[in-house]
Amino acid sequence: MIRPSQSRKYTWILVMNGSRARIIRGLGGTEDDCQEELVIRSDHPQLKEILADRQGRSFPPGGGGRRAAMAFGSDPLQHDLHMFLEKVVTLLETHRLAGDLRALIAFADPSILGELRKTWSPQLRDIVSAEIPKNIVSLSAAEIQKRAIEAATAY
């Protein structure tokens, strides 16, 4: 729940999936009271581009000339998601430190929300008023605000 000391102006809404984040600055009171919106998109390459940059093949020592395919050191898609989440969290943290952000309502796909929680600083975690495991990134800003107000009163 949003504390009385936190005005709607300083309550932001984060709506995201694995490739797009929408941040609505300020919690409007009516559908006509939509606030400024920031949109961040993941700059991940297409999967075929990632796989085209393969590690290659190796010759194991003492292998008698046999070659073996080398595996990726990590999951490139998971790495891309982590970098995207870091970008979103860095933006939120910057605004929290500046005093522009005092409460946050987060909507995200359940798997994204789990990964997002891992990237939050303790200070950012403290200002999260509600976490809703739903992907509503395609809804209008007015509908997102309506759902955020419902969530803020429910928590």
C-alpha positions in Angstrom: 0.0 0.0 0.0 1.2 3.5 -0.7 2.0 5.3 2.5 0.3 8.7 3.1 3.7 10.5 3.0 4.1 9.3 -0.6 2.2 11.4 -3.1 1.0 10.0 -6.4 3.5 12.2 -8.2 6.3 10.1 -6.7 4.7 6.7 -7.2 5.8 5.2 -10.5 4.6 2.2 -12.4 6.9 -0.4 -14.0 5.4 -2.7 -16.6 7.7 -5.0 -18.4 8.3 -8.2 -20.3 11.6 -9.7 -21.5 12.1 -7.2 -24.3 10.3 -4.0 -23.3 9.8 -1.9 -20.2 7.4 0.9 -19.7 7.8 3.3 -16.8 4.9 5.6 -16.1 6.1 8.5 -13.9 3.4 9.4 -11.4 0.2 7.6 -10.5 -2.6 9.6 -12.0 -6.0 10.0 -10.3 -8.2 9.6 -13.3 -8.0 8.0 -16.8 -7.4 11.5 -18.3 -4.6 12.1 -15.9 -1.9 10.1 -17.7 1.6 10.9 -16.7 4.9 10.9 -18.6 6.0 7.5 -19.9 9.5 6.2 -20.5 10.0 3.2 -22.8 13.1 1.0 -22.7 13.6 -1.7 -25.3 16.1 -4.5 -25.1 18.8 -4.2 -27.7 19.2 -8.0 -28.0 20.2 -9.3 -31.4 18.1 -12.0 -33.1 18.8 -15.5 -32.0 20.3 -16.4 -35.4 22.8 -13.6 -35.0 23.8 -14.9 -31.5 24.2 -18.4 -32.8 26.1 -17.3 -35.9 28.8 -16.0 -33.5 29.5 -19.5 -32.3 32.6 -20.5 -30.4 33.8 -22.9 -33.1 35.5 -26.2 -32.8 38.5 -27.3 -30.8 41.2 -30.0 -30.9 41.4 -31.7 -27.5 44.9 -32.4 -26.3 45.9 -36.0 -27.0 42.7 -36.5 -29.0 44.4 -38.0 -32.0 43.1 -35.4 -34.4 39.5 -35.6 -33.3 37.6 -32.4 -33.1 34.8 -31.5 -30.8 32.2 -28.6 -30.9 32.7 -26.0 -28.2 29.7 -25.0 -26.2 28.8 -21.4 -25.2 30.2 -20.4 -21.9 26.8 -19.1 -20.8 23.3 -18.8 -22.1 23.4 -15.8 -24.4 19.7 -15.1 -24.1 19.8 -15.2 -20.3 22.8 -12.9 -20.5 20.9 -10.5 -22.7 17.9 -10.5 -20.3 20.2 -9.8 -17.3 21.7 -6.8 -19.2 18.2 -5.5 -20.0 17.1 -5.8 -16.4 20.2 -4.1 -15.2 19.5 -1.2 -17.6 15.9 -0.8 -16.2 17.0 -1.1 -12.5 19.8 1.4 -13.0 17.3 3.9 -14.4 15.0 3.4 -11.5 17.8 3.6 -9.0 19.0 6.9 -10.5 15.6 8.4 -10.1 15.2 7.0 -6.6 18.5 8.6 -5.5 17.4 11.9 -7.1 14.2 11.8 -5.0 11.9 11.5 -8.0 10.8 8.0 -7.2 9.5 7.1 -3.7 7.1 4.2 -4.4 7.0 1.6 -7.2 4.3 -0.6 -8.5 5.7 -3.4 -10.7 3.8 -5.5 -13.2 5.8 -8.2 -15.1 5.6 -11.6 -16.5 6.1 -14.0 -13.6 9.5 -15.3 -14.8 10.7 -11.8 -15.4 9.5 -10.6 -12.0 11.5 -13.3 -10.4 14.7 -12.2 -12.2 13.9 -8.6 -11.6 13.7 -9.1 -7.8 17.3 -10.5 -7.9 18.6 -7.2 -9.5 16.9 -4.7 -7.1 19.0 -3.0 -4.5 17.8 -3.3 -0.9 16.8 0.4 -1.0 14.8 0.0 -4.2 13.2 -3.1 -2.8 12.0 -1.1 0.2 10.0 1.3 -2.0 8.2 -1.4 -4.0 4.6 -1.1 -3.0 3.2 -3.9 -5.1 4.4 -6.7 -7.4 1.9 -8.1 -9.8 2.9 -11.2 -11.8 1.1 -10.2 -15.0 2.3 -9.2 -18.5 0.3 -6.1 -19.3 2.9 -4.2 -21.4 0.5 -4.0 -24.4 -2.3 -2.2 -22.5 -2.9 1.5 -22.8 -1.3 3.9 -20.2 -4.8 4.7 -18.9 -5.6 1.0 -18.3 -2.2 0.4 -16.7 -2.8 3.3 -14.3 -6.3 1.9 -13.5 -4.8 -1.5 -12.6 -2.0 0.1 -10.6 -4.4 2.1 -8.5 -6.4 -1.1 -7.9 -3.1 -2.9 -6.9 -2.0 -0.1 -4.6 -5.3 -0.2 -2.7 -5.2 -4.0 -2.5 -1.7 -4.2 -0.9 
